[in-house]
Amino acid sequence: DPTSSTSSPACAPSGTGTNGAQCLGSDDCAAGFECVGSPGVCRRYCCGIPTTTCDTNFFCDIQSETSAGSVKIPVCEPVQPCQLMGGDAMCGQGETCGIVNDDDGTTSCLGIGPADVSESCDDTHCKKDLVCLGDLGSKKCFALCDKTHPNCSSSESCTGAAPLFQGDNINVGVCQ
């Protein structure tokens, strides 16, 4: 139905584009890949979060399909290392630094999303300087804080430890 606003999986001829290839739509990408973002790029599908279904230096993330922007698809995105609360210079415009692997604290630049503190981030990104943590199906946004100069409300404390907060992020935590 062309007037329907929903989308469902369907079989279609595949193209030849693999990881990182430019594309205009799904049919430009090889089987197992989807055209996401604007401009479109072919990325491998993933069905598990964190990175168990993605290659090294990639993480499973929800992205908008190029030809149907309202359709969100899990694909393997390349890790763009960054420092939590590192300022705008570390990531591109419209991006913020977040934790992309709860098991080892890997950080990457992510698109800034609409989800606020305590809101679900299972299928969307969090607002700037928030981080998405938790088990799949119950992930929530938390406010980032500096453990040496906490900026949490009086009823919360700034907590965080390895493996999530280590290395350059040793003094970072979340308000809870």
HUBELDA-V940407 format. One record per backbone hydrogen bond with DSSP energy under -1.0 kcal/mol. CO is the residue of the C=O (numbers start at 1). NH is the residue of the N-H. If there is no record, write none. Layout:
co: [CO | CO]
nh: [NH | NH]
This chain:
co: [1 | 17 | 18 | 21 | 25 | 26 | 28 | 29 | 30 | 32 | 34 | 35 | 36 | 40 | 41 | 42 | 43 | 44 | 51 | 55 | 57 | 59 | 61 | 63 | 64 | 68 | 71 | 73 | 74 | 75 | 77 | 80 | 83 | 87 | 92 | 94 | 96 | 98 | 101 | 106 | 106 | 108 | 110 | 115 | 116 | 119 | 125 | 126 | 127 | 129 | 131 | 133 | 135 | 139 | 140 | 141 | 142 | 143 | 145 | 153 | 157 | 159 | 161 | 166 | 167 | 169 | 171 | 173 | 174]
nh: [4 | 30 | 21 | 42 | 28 | 29 | 17 | 15 | 33 | 45 | 43 | 66 | 41 | 23 | 36 | 20 | 34 | 76 | 54 | 58 | 79 | 77 | 75 | 73 | 37 | 71 | 65 | 63 | 46 | 61 | 59 | 109 | 86 | 90 | 95 | 112 | 110 | 108 | 105 | 100 | 101 | 98 | 96 | 127 | 119 | 141 | 115 | 113 | 130 | 144 | 142 | 140 | 138 | 121 | 133 | 118 | 131 | 175 | 173 | 156 | 176 | 174 | 165 | 169 | 170 | 172 | 147 | 145 | 159]
